[in-house]
Amino acid sequence: MPYDRNADLPRQVTDHLPERAQTIYRKAWNSAFDQYKDPDDRRGDADREETAHRVAWAAVKEAYEKDADGDWVRKDD
């Protein structure tokens, strides 16, 4: 089930990521959920939602990183 808005995301996302990173996560999750509906397109035994979460976190990590305090901050370009 795709996420319509950031507020619908899991708490581990909304409680830790800044709003812009949540948007990246949501859009990547929704895209991956559509893209990996066929089990043959996924790695190993991962289900559709697990695959979408992995893709979404990878997308966030492209633009954000944890700082010394453990907070997610935008990477310097």
Biopython code that builds the backbone (N, CA, C, O; Angstrom):
import numpy as np
from Bio.PDB.StructureBuilder import StructureBuilder

atoms = [
    (1, "MET", "N", (0.828, -1.176, 0.000)),
    (1, "MET", "CA", (0.000, 0.000, 0.000)),
    (1, "MET", "C", (0.883, 1.254, 0.000)),
    (1, "MET", "O", (1.613, 1.497, 0.962)),
    (2, "PRO", "N", (0.822, 2.025, -1.040)),
    (2, "PRO", "CA", (1.632, 3.243, -1.136)),
    (2, "PRO", "C", (1.251, 4.273, -0.076)),
    (2, "PRO", "O", (0.134, 4.279, 0.441)),
    (3, "TYR", "N", (2.191, 5.123, 0.224)),
    (3, "TYR", "CA", (1.981, 6.193, 1.199)),
    (3, "TYR", "C", (1.567, 7.461, 0.473)),
    (3, "TYR", "O", (2.264, 7.909, -0.436)),
    (4, "ASP", "N", (0.437, 8.044, 0.865)),
    (4, "ASP", "CA", (-0.064, 9.257, 0.220)),
    (4, "ASP", "C", (0.621, 10.517, 0.727)),
    (4, "ASP", "O", (0.772, 11.491, -0.011)),
    (5, "ARG", "N", (1.032, 10.495, 1.984)),
    (5, "ARG", "CA", (1.663, 11.683, 2.576)),
    (5, "ARG", "C", (2.668, 11.249, 3.627)),
    (5, "ARG", "O", (2.632, 10.119, 4.113)),
    (6, "ASN", "N", (3.562, 12.159, 3.969)),
    (6, "ASN", "CA", (4.621, 11.823, 4.917)),
    (6, "ASN", "C", (4.080, 11.378, 6.271)),
    (6, "ASN", "O", (4.676, 10.525, 6.929)),
    (7, "ALA", "N", (2.980, 11.938, 6.681)),
    (7, "ALA", "CA", (2.397, 11.571, 7.987)),
    (7, "ALA", "C", (1.985, 10.106, 8.032)),
    (7, "ALA", "O", (1.825, 9.545, 9.116)),
    (8, "ASP", "N", (1.814, 9.488, 6.893)),
    (8, "ASP", "CA", (1.419, 8.074, 6.840)),
    (8, "ASP", "C", (2.598, 7.114, 6.971)),
    (8, "ASP", "O", (2.402, 5.910, 7.135)),
    (9, "LEU", "N", (3.813, 7.637, 6.899)),
    (9, "LEU", "CA", (5.019, 6.800, 6.958)),
    (9, "LEU", "C", (5.167, 6.151, 8.339)),
    (9, "LEU", "O", (4.591, 6.635, 9.314)),
    (10, "PRO", "N", (5.932, 5.066, 8.426)),
    (10, "PRO", "CA", (6.176, 4.431, 9.730)),
    (10, "PRO", "C", (6.856, 5.405, 10.699)),
    (10, "PRO", "O", (7.588, 6.305, 10.288)),
    (11, "ARG", "N", (6.600, 5.203, 11.967)),
    (11, "ARG", "CA", (7.151, 6.097, 13.001)),
    (11, "ARG", "C", (8.675, 6.148, 12.987)),
    (11, "ARG", "O", (9.256, 7.199, 13.257)),
    (12, "GLN", "N", (9.334, 5.027, 12.677)),
    (12, "GLN", "CA", (10.794, 5.031, 12.654)),
    (12, "GLN", "C", (11.323, 5.955, 11.561)),
    (12, "GLN", "O", (12.491, 6.341, 11.592)),
    (13, "VAL", "N", (10.492, 6.307, 10.614)),
    (13, "VAL", "CA", (10.867, 7.271, 9.578)),
    (13, "VAL", "C", (10.503, 8.687, 10.041)),
    (13, "VAL", "O", (11.352, 9.579, 10.045)),
    (14, "THR", "N", (9.258, 8.886, 10.425)),
    (14, "THR", "CA", (8.806, 10.235, 10.795)),
    (14, "THR", "C", (9.468, 10.757, 12.066)),
    (14, "THR", "O", (9.648, 11.966, 12.219)),
    (15, "ASP", "N", (9.828, 9.869, 12.968)),
    (15, "ASP", "CA", (10.448, 10.297, 14.227)),
    (15, "ASP", "C", (11.922, 10.659, 14.078)),
    (15, "ASP", "O", (12.490, 11.291, 14.967)),
    (16, "HIS", "N", (12.553, 10.268, 12.964)),
    (16, "HIS", "CA", (13.996, 10.446, 12.860)),
    (16, "HIS", "C", (14.464, 11.266, 11.664)),
    (16, "HIS", "O", (15.539, 11.864, 11.707)),
    (17, "LEU", "N", (13.674, 11.301, 10.603)),
    (17, "LEU", "CA", (14.123, 12.005, 9.407)),
    (17, "LEU", "C", (13.498, 13.394, 9.304)),
    (17, "LEU", "O", (12.341, 13.585, 9.681)),
    (18, "PRO", "N", (14.261, 14.367, 8.793)),
    (18, "PRO", "CA", (13.674, 15.683, 8.517)),
    (18, "PRO", "C", (12.604, 15.556, 7.418)),
    (18, "PRO", "O", (12.572, 14.564, 6.689)),
    (19, "GLU", "N", (11.754, 16.541, 7.310)),
    (19, "GLU", "CA", (10.621, 16.496, 6.378)),
    (19, "GLU", "C", (11.051, 16.198, 4.943)),
    (19, "GLU", "O", (10.442, 15.354, 4.285)),
    (20, "ARG", "N", (12.075, 16.863, 4.452)),
    (20, "ARG", "CA", (12.517, 16.646, 3.067)),
    (20, "ARG", "C", (13.013, 15.208, 2.874)),
    (20, "ARG", "O", (12.753, 14.604, 1.834)),
    (21, "ALA", "N", (13.704, 14.669, 3.838)),
    (21, "ALA", "CA", (14.169, 13.283, 3.754)),
    (21, "ALA", "C", (12.981, 12.318, 3.797)),
    (21, "ALA", "O", (13.015, 11.267, 3.157)),
    (22, "GLN", "N", (11.946, 12.665, 4.538)),
    (22, "GLN", "CA", (10.736, 11.847, 4.567)),
    (22, "GLN", "C", (10.081, 11.805, 3.185)),
    (22, "GLN", "O", (9.573, 10.767, 2.760)),
    (23, "THR", "N", (10.099, 12.936, 2.499)),
    (23, "THR", "CA", (9.528, 12.995, 1.159)),
    (23, "THR", "C", (10.321, 12.109, 0.199)),
    (23, "THR", "O", (9.739, 11.387, -0.610)),
    (24, "ILE", "N", (11.639, 12.168, 0.291)),
    (24, "ILE", "CA", (12.491, 11.299, -0.527)),
    (24, "ILE", "C", (12.150, 9.840, -0.237)),
    (24, "ILE", "O", (11.974, 9.043, -1.159)),
    (25, "TYR", "N", (12.060, 9.498, 1.034)),
    (25, "TYR", "CA", (11.745, 8.131, 1.450)),
    (25, "TYR", "C", (10.398, 7.693, 0.866)),
    (25, "TYR", "O", (10.285, 6.618, 0.278)),
    (26, "ARG", "N", (9.385, 8.539, 1.037)),
    (26, "ARG", "CA", (8.024, 8.209, 0.577)),
    (26, "ARG", "C", (7.980, 7.979, -0.928)),
    (26, "ARG", "O", (7.405, 6.995, -1.395)),
    (27, "LYS", "N", (8.581, 8.877, -1.676)),
    (27, "LYS", "CA", (8.553, 8.749, -3.137)),
    (27, "LYS", "C", (9.329, 7.519, -3.604)),
    (27, "LYS", "O", (8.890, 6.816, -4.515)),
    (28, "ALA", "N", (10.471, 7.261, -2.988)),
    (28, "ALA", "CA", (11.259, 6.084, -3.354)),
    (28, "ALA", "C", (10.522, 4.803, -2.971)),
    (28, "ALA", "O", (10.519, 3.837, -3.734)),
    (29, "TRP", "N", (9.903, 4.791, -1.803)),
    (29, "TRP", "CA", (9.155, 3.610, -1.345)),
    (29, "TRP", "C", (8.012, 3.308, -2.312)),
    (29, "TRP", "O", (7.836, 2.169, -2.743)),
    (30, "ASN", "N", (7.246, 4.330, -2.642)),
    (30, "ASN", "CA", (6.109, 4.129, -3.544)),
    (30, "ASN", "C", (6.563, 3.625, -4.909)),
    (30, "ASN", "O", (5.935, 2.734, -5.482)),
    (31, "SER", "N", (7.629, 4.178, -5.424)),
    (31, "SER", "CA", (8.150, 3.755, -6.712)),
    (31, "SER", "C", (8.630, 2.306, -6.672)),
    (31, "SER", "O", (8.324, 1.517, -7.565)),
    (32, "ALA", "N", (9.381, 1.968, -5.632)),
    (32, "ALA", "CA", (9.903, 0.603, -5.494)),
    (32, "ALA", "C", (8.775, -0.403, -5.268)),
    (32, "ALA", "O", (8.840, -1.532, -5.755)),
    (33, "PHE", "N", (7.757, 0.001, -4.541)),
    (33, "PHE", "CA", (6.623, -0.893, -4.290)),
    (33, "PHE", "C", (5.960, -1.268, -5.611)),
    (33, "PHE", "O", (5.549, -2.412, -5.802)),
    (34, "ASP", "N", (5.857, -0.309, -6.515)),
    (34, "ASP", "CA", (5.306, -0.585, -7.842)),
    (34, "ASP", "C", (6.275, -1.403, -8.692)),
    (34, "ASP", "O", (5.878, -2.355, -9.364)),
    (35, "GLN", "N", (7.535, -1.022, -8.653)),
    (35, "GLN", "CA", (8.543, -1.637, -9.514)),
    (35, "GLN", "C", (8.800, -3.109, -9.166)),
    (35, "GLN", "O", (9.042, -3.919, -10.061)),
    (36, "TYR", "N", (8.749, -3.458, -7.886)),
    (36, "TYR", "CA", (9.110, -4.803, -7.448)),
    (36, "TYR", "C", (7.901, -5.660, -7.059)),
    (36, "TYR", "O", (7.986, -6.469, -6.136)),
    (37, "LYS", "N", (6.789, -5.486, -7.755)),
    (37, "LYS", "CA", (5.614, -6.305, -7.440)),
    (37, "LYS", "C", (5.809, -7.761, -7.838)),
    (37, "LYS", "O", (5.208, -8.653, -7.240)),
    (38, "ASP", "N", (6.644, -8.006, -8.842)),
    (38, "ASP", "CA", (6.937, -9.372, -9.285)),
    (38, "ASP", "C", (8.062, -9.954, -8.414)),
    (38, "ASP", "O", (9.157, -9.393, -8.382)),
    (39, "PRO", "N", (7.815, -11.058, -7.716)),
    (39, "PRO", "CA", (8.835, -11.650, -6.846)),
    (39, "PRO", "C", (10.145, -11.980, -7.565)),
    (39, "PRO", "O", (11.206, -11.985, -6.940)),
    (40, "ASP", "N", (10.083, -12.250, -8.852)),
    (40, "ASP", "CA", (11.300, -12.559, -9.607)),
    (40, "ASP", "C", (12.226, -11.353, -9.735)),
    (40, "ASP", "O", (13.409, -11.509, -10.041)),
    (41, "ASP", "N", (11.698, -10.159, -9.505)),
    (41, "ASP", "CA", (12.502, -8.934, -9.590)),
    (41, "ASP", "C", (13.200, -8.589, -8.281)),
    (41, "ASP", "O", (14.020, -7.672, -8.239)),
    (42, "ARG", "N", (12.879, -9.320, -7.209)),
    (42, "ARG", "CA", (13.453, -9.043, -5.889)),
    (42, "ARG", "C", (14.603, -9.983, -5.585)),
    (42, "ARG", "O", (14.719, -11.057, -6.175)),
    (43, "ARG", "N", (15.452, -9.566, -4.657)),
    (43, "ARG", "CA", (16.587, -10.393, -4.233)),
    (43, "ARG", "C", (16.169, -11.356, -3.133)),
    (43, "ARG", "O", (15.436, -10.985, -2.216)),
    (44, "GLY", "N", (16.623, -12.549, -3.227)),
    (44, "GLY", "CA", (16.399, -13.543, -2.171)),
    (44, "GLY", "C", (14.942, -13.721, -1.828)),
    (44, "GLY", "O", (14.078, -13.779, -2.704)),
    (45, "ASP", "N", (14.680, -13.808, -0.524)),
    (45, "ASP", "CA", (13.327, -14.041, -0.025)),
    (45, "ASP", "C", (12.609, -12.763, 0.376)),
    (45, "ASP", "O", (11.544, -12.824, 0.991)),
    (46, "ALA", "N", (13.170, -11.610, 0.041)),
    (46, "ALA", "CA", (12.580, -10.340, 0.464)),
    (46, "ALA", "C", (11.178, -10.172, -0.116)),
    (46, "ALA", "O", (10.947, -10.433, -1.296)),
    (47, "ASP", "N", (10.247, -9.732, 0.729)),
    (47, "ASP", "CA", (8.909, -9.469, 0.222)),
    (47, "ASP", "C", (8.861, -8.056, -0.369)),
    (47, "ASP", "O", (9.834, -7.305, -0.305)),
    (48, "ARG", "N", (7.739, -7.726, -0.929)),
    (48, "ARG", "CA", (7.589, -6.457, -1.643)),
    (48, "ARG", "C", (7.820, -5.252, -0.742)),
    (48, "ARG", "O", (8.511, -4.311, -1.133)),
    (49, "GLU", "N", (7.252, -5.270, 0.456)),
    (49, "GLU", "CA", (7.409, -4.140, 1.378)),
    (49, "GLU", "C", (8.847, -4.013, 1.871)),
    (49, "GLU", "O", (9.378, -2.905, 1.949)),
    (50, "GLU", "N", (9.475, -5.124, 2.202)),
    (50, "GLU", "CA", (10.865, -5.095, 2.657)),
    (50, "GLU", "C", (11.771, -4.508, 1.581)),
    (50, "GLU", "O", (12.654, -3.700, 1.870)),
    (51, "THR", "N", (11.547, -4.918, 0.355)),
    (51, "THR", "CA", (12.335, -4.389, -0.760)),
    (51, "THR", "C", (12.116, -2.897, -0.909)),
    (51, "THR", "O", (13.069, -2.147, -1.118)),
    (52, "ALA", "N", (10.873, -2.459, -0.804)),
    (52, "ALA", "CA", (10.566, -1.026, -0.915)),
    (52, "ALA", "C", (11.241, -0.232, 0.200)),
    (52, "ALA", "O", (11.738, 0.865, -0.051)),
    (53, "HIS", "N", (11.271, -0.759, 1.426)),
    (53, "HIS", "CA", (11.945, -0.074, 2.533)),
    (53, "HIS", "C", (13.449, 0.019, 2.280)),
    (53, "HIS", "O", (14.057, 1.055, 2.550)),
    (54, "ARG", "N", (14.045, -1.038, 1.773)),
    (54, "ARG", "CA", (15.484, -1.003, 1.476)),
    (54, "ARG", "C", (15.811, 0.048, 0.424)),
    (54, "ARG", "O", (16.773, 0.803, 0.565)),
    (55, "VAL", "N", (15.010, 0.089, -0.621)),
    (55, "VAL", "CA", (15.217, 1.080, -1.680)),
    (55, "VAL", "C", (15.037, 2.491, -1.127)),
    (55, "VAL", "O", (15.819, 3.388, -1.441)),
    (56, "ALA", "N", (14.020, 2.686, -0.313)),
    (56, "ALA", "CA", (13.741, 4.013, 0.247)),
    (56, "ALA", "C", (14.877, 4.493, 1.140)),
    (56, "ALA", "O", (15.274, 5.655, 1.053)),
    (57, "TRP", "N", (15.410, 3.623, 1.996)),
    (57, "TRP", "CA", (16.529, 4.020, 2.853)),
    (57, "TRP", "C", (17.766, 4.318, 2.017)),
    (57, "TRP", "O", (18.517, 5.240, 2.336)),
    (58, "ALA", "N", (17.987, 3.565, 0.969)),
    (58, "ALA", "CA", (19.132, 3.833, 0.093)),
    (58, "ALA", "C", (18.989, 5.203, -0.557)),
    (58, "ALA", "O", (19.975, 5.925, -0.702)),
    (59, "ALA", "N", (17.782, 5.562, -0.945)),
    (59, "ALA", "CA", (17.543, 6.878, -1.552)),
    (59, "ALA", "C", (17.815, 7.995, -0.549)),
    (59, "ALA", "O", (18.418, 9.010, -0.898)),
    (60, "VAL", "N", (17.379, 7.815, 0.679)),
    (60, "VAL", "CA", (17.631, 8.821, 1.721)),
    (60, "VAL", "C", (19.134, 8.973, 1.938)),
    (60, "VAL", "O", (19.635, 10.092, 2.051)),
    (61, "LYS", "N", (19.844, 7.864, 1.997)),
    (61, "LYS", "CA", (21.285, 7.900, 2.270)),
    (61, "LYS", "C", (22.092, 8.533, 1.141)),
    (61, "LYS", "O", (23.254, 8.888, 1.335)),
    (62, "GLU", "N", (21.485, 8.676, -0.037)),
    (62, "GLU", "CA", (22.148, 9.387, -1.134)),
    (62, "GLU", "C", (22.272, 10.877, -0.818)),
    (62, "GLU", "O", (23.250, 11.516, -1.208)),
    (63, "ALA", "N", (21.289, 11.427, -0.118)),
    (63, "ALA", "CA", (21.246, 12.868, 0.135)),
    (63, "ALA", "C", (21.458, 13.246, 1.599)),
    (63, "ALA", "O", (21.763, 14.401, 1.896)),
    (64, "TYR", "N", (21.303, 12.296, 2.515)),
    (64, "TYR", "CA", (21.397, 12.577, 3.951)),
    (64, "TYR", "C", (22.375, 11.627, 4.623)),
    (64, "TYR", "O", (22.640, 10.527, 4.139)),
    (65, "GLU", "N", (22.904, 12.083, 5.755)),
    (65, "GLU", "CA", (23.781, 11.252, 6.572)),
    (65, "GLU", "C", (23.558, 11.614, 8.031)),
    (65, "GLU", "O", (23.013, 12.674, 8.342)),
    (66, "LYS", "N", (23.976, 10.742, 8.910)),
    (66, "LYS", "CA", (23.868, 11.026, 10.339)),
    (66, "LYS", "C", (25.055, 11.869, 10.768)),
    (66, "LYS", "O", (26.191, 11.616, 10.365)),
    (67, "ASP", "N", (24.781, 12.877, 11.593)),
    (67, "ASP", "CA", (25.874, 13.697, 12.120)),
    (67, "ASP", "C", (26.403, 13.071, 13.409)),
    (67, "ASP", "O", (25.980, 11.980, 13.792)),
    (68, "ALA", "N", (27.323, 13.760, 14.076)),
    (68, "ALA", "CA", (27.957, 13.230, 15.288)),
    (68, "ALA", "C", (26.946, 12.964, 16.403)),
    (68, "ALA", "O", (27.180, 12.119, 17.267)),
    (69, "ASP", "N", (25.830, 13.681, 16.383)),
    (69, "ASP", "CA", (24.788, 13.496, 17.405)),
    (69, "ASP", "C", (23.770, 12.421, 17.021)),
    (69, "ASP", "O", (22.852, 12.125, 17.786)),
    (70, "GLY", "N", (23.940, 11.838, 15.825)),
    (70, "GLY", "CA", (23.017, 10.810, 15.374)),
    (70, "GLY", "C", (21.788, 11.350, 14.666)),
    (70, "GLY", "O", (20.856, 10.599, 14.379)),
    (71, "ASP", "N", (21.778, 12.665, 14.378)),
    (71, "ASP", "CA", (20.669, 13.267, 13.654)),
    (71, "ASP", "C", (20.914, 13.189, 12.148)),
    (71, "ASP", "O", (22.056, 13.290, 11.700)),
    (72, "TRP", "N", (19.860, 13.012, 11.375)),
    (72, "TRP", "CA", (19.975, 12.974, 9.932)),
    (72, "TRP", "C", (20.061, 14.396, 9.400)),
    (72, "TRP", "O", (19.183, 15.219, 9.661)),
    (73, "VAL", "N", (21.131, 14.685, 8.648)),
    (73, "VAL", "CA", (21.361, 16.004, 8.063)),
    (73, "VAL", "C", (21.691, 15.845, 6.585)),
    (73, "VAL", "O", (22.193, 14.809, 6.147)),
    (74, "ARG", "N", (21.399, 16.887, 5.837)),
    (74, "ARG", "CA", (21.673, 16.873, 4.398)),
    (74, "ARG", "C", (23.181, 16.830, 4.177)),
    (74, "ARG", "O", (23.932, 17.542, 4.844)),
    (75, "LYS", "N", (23.619, 15.995, 3.243)),
    (75, "LYS", "CA", (25.036, 15.898, 2.911)),
    (75, "LYS", "C", (25.488, 17.184, 2.230)),
    (75, "LYS", "O", (24.731, 17.816, 1.493)),
    (76, "ASP", "N", (26.720, 17.550, 2.487)),
    (76, "ASP", "CA", (27.300, 18.682, 1.783)),
    (76, "ASP", "C", (27.612, 18.248, 0.372)),
    (76, "ASP", "O", (28.143, 17.161, 0.146)),
    (77, "ASP", "N", (27.279, 19.099, -0.574)),
    (77, "ASP", "CA", (27.553, 18.761, -1.984)),
    (77, "ASP", "C", (28.972, 18.984, -2.362)),
    (77, "ASP", "O", (29.351, 18.746, -3.509)),
]
sb = StructureBuilder()
sb.init_structure("model")
sb.init_model(0)
sb.init_chain("A")
sb.init_seg("    ")
for serial, (resi, resn, name, xyz) in enumerate(atoms, 1):
    if name == "N":
        sb.init_residue(resn, " ", resi, " ")
    sb.init_atom(name, np.array(xyz, "f"), 0.0, 1.0, " ", f" {name:<3s}", serial, name[0])
structure = sb.get_structure()
